Amino acid sequence: MGQVTGIVEAVSTKYSGKVGIKVGGNYYSTKQKWYSEWGVPFPAEGDEVSFGDGGKNYIQKLQMIQQSGNASPFGDGSKPVQKSSGSAPARTASVSDDARQSAIIRQNALTNAVNYTVGTNAENSPEDVVELAKVFYAYTSGTE
């Protein structure tokens, strides 16, 4: 089972009784009744999450790392996700839409670079993976 961490790019209700999210360019899903047992709000686009992939594209034990404040289409009767009343972490500073989009593309590029190198038998240093991520980022953002 692998661990997936990233920004939610999309949410899905395509199939009855199932919920899904897109992270790092891949969709992951679970049954809605199982998800509701975890006791965490369902993520919305822009939320940062971490979960086990179950060895396939399944969501297992999702954890919310950072909520975006966007409305969640699931969870408590389709109500927006409420931010906690405690003090916000320092990294929640206001950023422009361009900077946010760039961060999402960078995370996606890094995830794909890691996934690409995992399948090879070559030994790759973190620096090698970052260099590959820069290639993916340049292509995806159109700056190649």
C-alpha positions in Angstrom: 0.0 0.0 0.0 1.4 3.4 -1.0 0.8 6.8 0.7 -0.7 9.6 -1.4 -0.3 13.2 -0.4 -1.3 16.2 -2.5 -3.9 18.8 -3.5 -7.4 17.7 -4.4 -7.9 18.6 -8.1 -11.5 17.4 -8.5 -14.2 15.5 -6.6 -16.5 12.9 -8.1 -20.0 11.4 -7.5 -20.1 9.7 -10.9 -21.1 6.3 -9.4 -24.0 5.9 -6.9 -22.8 5.2 -3.4 -19.2 6.0 -4.2 -17.1 9.1 -3.7 -13.9 10.0 -5.4 -11.1 12.6 -5.5 -8.4 13.4 -8.1 -4.9 13.9 -6.6 -1.7 14.0 -8.6 -3.6 13.4 -11.8 -5.1 10.1 -10.6 -8.6 9.4 -9.3 -9.1 7.5 -6.0 -12.4 6.3 -4.7 -14.2 4.6 -1.8 -17.7 3.7 -0.8 -19.5 6.7 0.7 -20.7 4.7 3.7 -17.1 3.7 4.5 -15.9 7.2 4.2 -18.5 8.5 6.6 -17.1 6.1 9.3 -13.7 7.9 9.3 -15.2 11.0 10.9 -13.4 13.6 8.7 -15.1 16.1 6.4 -14.9 15.1 2.7 -12.3 17.2 0.9 -13.1 19.9 -1.6 -11.1 21.1 -4.5 -7.9 22.8 -3.3 -7.7 20.9 0.0 -4.4 19.1 0.9 -4.9 15.5 1.9 -3.0 12.3 2.7 -4.2 8.7 2.5 -3.3 5.2 1.8 -4.0 4.0 -1.8 -4.8 0.4 -0.8 -2.4 -0.9 -3.4 -4.7 0.4 -6.1 -6.7 3.6 -6.6 -8.7 3.4 -3.3 -8.9 5.9 -0.5 -8.0 4.4 2.8 -7.9 6.4 6.1 -7.9 9.9 4.6 -6.4 12.7 6.7 -7.0 16.3 6.0 -3.7 18.3 6.1 -5.0 21.7 5.0 -8.5 22.8 4.1 -8.9 25.4 1.3 -12.2 26.7 2.6 -14.0 25.6 -0.6 -17.4 24.0 -0.2 -17.4 20.2 -0.1 -20.0 18.4 -2.1 -20.2 15.6 0.5 -19.8 15.1 4.1 -22.4 16.8 6.4 -25.3 17.0 4.0 -23.4 18.9 1.3 -22.6 21.7 3.8 -19.3 23.6 3.2 -16.3 22.4 5.2 -15.9 24.6 8.3 -12.5 25.7 9.2 -11.5 25.2 12.8 -11.9 28.2 15.2 -8.2 27.8 16.4 -5.4 29.8 15.0 -4.4 29.0 11.5 -1.0 27.6 10.6 1.5 30.1 9.3 1.4 28.6 5.8 -2.2 29.7 5.2 -1.1 33.1 4.0 -3.1 34.5 1.2 -1.7 33.6 -2.2 -2.7 34.6 -5.7 -4.6 32.2 -8.0 -1.5 31.9 -10.2 0.7 31.0 -7.3 -1.8 28.4 -6.1 -2.1 26.9 -9.5 1.6 26.8 -9.8 1.9 25.0 -6.5 -0.7 22.4 -7.6 1.2 21.8 -10.9 4.5 21.5 -8.9 3.0 19.0 -6.6 1.6 17.0 -9.5 4.9 17.1 -11.3 6.8 15.9 -8.2 4.3 13.1 -7.6 4.6 12.0 -11.2 8.4 12.2 -11.1 8.4 10.0 -8.0 6.0 7.5 -9.7 8.1 7.5 -12.8 11.3 6.7 -11.0 9.8 4.1 -8.7 9.3 1.8 -11.7 12.9 1.9 -12.7 15.7 -0.1 -11.2 18.1 2.9 -11.3 19.1 4.5 -8.1 17.8 8.1 -8.1 18.8 10.7 -5.6 16.2 13.2 -4.5 18.0 15.8 -6.6 17.5 13.5 -9.7 13.8 13.3 -8.9 13.5 17.0 -8.5 15.2 17.6 -11.9 12.7 15.2 -13.5 9.9 17.0 -11.7 11.1 20.3 -13.3 10.8 18.7 -16.7 7.2 17.6 -16.0 6.4 21.0 -14.5 7.8 22.9 -17.6 5.7 20.7 -19.9 2.5 20.9 -17.9 2.7 24.7 -17.3 3.6 25.4 -20.9 6.9 27.0 -20.1 9.0 24.3 -21.8 
